[in-house]
Amino acid sequence: MSPIEMPAKILQQAENNCDHPTLLIANRGEIAARIVRTARAHGYRTIAIYSDADADSPHVQLADLAVAIGGRTPAESYLDIERVLAAANEGGAGLVHPGYGFLSENPAFARACIDRDLVFVGPAADTIELMANKRRAKALAESAGVAGVPGYSGSQEDAALLEAAHEIGFPVMIKAADGGGGRGMRLVRAPERFAAELRSARSEGRAAFGSDEVILEKAIFSGRHIEIQVFGDSHGNIVHLGERDCSLQRRHQKIIEESPSPAVDTALRSRLGEAARAVAAACDYVGAGTVEFILDGDGNFYFLEMNTRLQVEHPVTEMVSGFDLVAWQLQVARGEPLPVSQDEIDRKLARGGHAIEARLYAEDPARGFLPQTGKIQAWLAPGGTGIRVDAGIRAGQEITSYYDPMLGKLIAWGENREQARLRLVQALQTPALVGPANNFPFLIDLLSSAEFSAGAITTDLLDRGDLSLRAPQPAPLNIAVAAVLIHEHGLSARDRRARRANWRTASDNTPYTYRLALAGQVKESLLWPHHDGNYRVQCDNETLSIRLLNVGCHGDLQRAELTVGSLHHAFSYVHDGEVLYLLDGGHQWKFSDITQAPASQGESADSGQILAPMDGRIIEVNTSAGACVTRGATLAVMEAMKMELPLRAACDGVVTRLVASPGDQVRGGQLLVEVQAESETGVSAPAEPAH
């Protein structure tokens, strides 16, 4: 049966006037919420599914019906085909939309939907299977006349792969053949690193995609990652909707995407579009898909892969074209033809303006983009002309280690690129998120950089180190305001009445001392309160005169208006116990009041203690108690938020304590390995580190 034929269940729904076609969204978070909105607008009854970890997720409340599928990890929940299909049956679904990630490119899931008399909103299972493997996809593209990146896709023997890498010439890319989203991908600059990186790529590919097959490709530096949105229907129509530039990446995962690309002119756009349509036609493509290319500095482009699903960055295409791609997916799934021709699309794109999307992550760029977990204290979505927010979070929700750390996307449209860029920077500076550390400040710096402003962006921009990833530091004003707000929240009602009558809590000669901890540093402030909310604050060798004018609420946030000298300021903040979160221009400063806490020296960076950087699961242990190790050796590997994190020795020495075992679920900050430094043991470490 064709994947776009109407099963008996949905035909019965259509004939029943008191019922609507019912769509189950086999996903979570922001993409599930986004699909629900379009589906409901087009008359569909929607069903959400949720794991135990997602019971409080907004997509659960948005849908008409939500079905619990249990579990916490992806394997126990959103990747469990039988649980998902059981939820579809329980809710009476006639269609299943897979979103992106999870089961969206799993041919077994597409076949299982068809076998259960469900419409799978996506391409045929055979197409997914063909294009999901990079080796087979490259062969098909080349048969359609579209060149791929020079590489190797033969024997999987280690020796054969190493020999092929030498023939290609270092540096080379190792890629999981069934991978995507940057997983199972490693850049190898020198032969001596090949074995270790191959082992890591295979491990990640096996864990994420169930296959450790890899291919090799020549590494192309200073290239542009260009992708073309394609769409096909069951009537033989295939169109493209222009390009997206996805060159700004970290860990081979996209950060900022835009359409159109600053590097693509009309002639190149036509060539890229026709190449993408040729690839789609070669695999009889039906539905939404993306053909990805690498563009070199000479204007040559090479096929990378085809994603047989809706992309994370599809909103930028929607913003410049005016089309709803999820609505198109539903139309095609019903067997209807595409609503417009290629000529009509080209005319729309020619006057469509410019759109830029920034992915919002719970991660710390200054610590290697390490994912972050924790409770969202407040969330106020930015707004304004040309601004779109696709998010799946709410205040009070816990960001866990079980899933990808992406919180949502912020998209700005403008009549030209500069207008879109300025609107996006402004939106990112608007008070929005309080909770886990996030990448808002990094995105602002990136969008404000000379390279991005000029459109001179390439896939290796962050690797070159041109942009600083150092943790930003608060200004004395931020520290002073935090001390004032903490002091204000500490006042009792009796104190407030006394202040209104005759403020005598502290004289000019007896200031309050506040010690505030921030990112491992302690900031000390001296605070002299006076009448009518006036303060004199000394910190970082500066003295500021602050007058607190008003404190109120703005959504989930509190808002303080104050003057500093003759300047008026407004700060959003959240006060939670001993912690004050202060927002300023996209930065979130998390101040902990340790004024009454005893001094603590803590562990130094090279103390020998290896602590779990976040919640996660130990997948590999490469040492044992009593083993000699060298600084930098990978002693264990943990997995969290779809990432493998190597845990390395901070000094030469001997392992004196090992409390981690493969399969262990660990908490952030938990001690895993302890190494006694060589200087303390008198034992020399081996010349080669553990792998």
Secondary structure, DSSP 8 states (H G I E B T S, - for coil): --TTS--HHHHHHHH-TT---EEEE---HHHHHHHHHHHHHTT-EEEEEE-GGGTT-HHHHHSSEEEE---SSGGGTTT-HHHHHHHHHHHT-SEEE--SSTTTT-HHHHHHHHHTT-EESSS-HHHHHHHHSHHHHHHHHHHTT--B-SEE-----HHHHHHHHHHH-SSEEEEETT--TTTTEEEE-SGGGHHHHHHHHHHHHHHHHS---EEEEE--TT-EEEEEEEEE-TTS-EEEEEEEEEEEEETTEEEEEEES-TT--HHHHHHHHHHHHHHHHHTT--EEEEEEEEE-TTS-EEEEEEE-S--TTHHHHHHHH---HHHHHHHHHTT---SS-HHHHHHHHHT--EEEEEEEESEEGGGTTEE--EE--EE-----TTEEEEE---TT-EE-SSS--EEEEEEEEESSHHHHHHHHHHHHHSS-EESS--SHHHHHHHHHSHHHHTT---TTTTTTT-S--------HHHHHHHHHHHHHHH--HHHHHHHHHH--SS-TTS-EEEEEEETTEEEEEEEEE-GGGEEEEEETTEEEEEEEEEEEEETTEEEEEEEETTEEEEEEEEEETTEEEEEETTEEEEEEE-TTS-------TTSSEEE-SSSEEEEEE---TT-EE-TT-EEEEEEETTEEEEEE-SSSEEEEEE---TT-EE-TT-EEEEEEEHHHH-----SS---
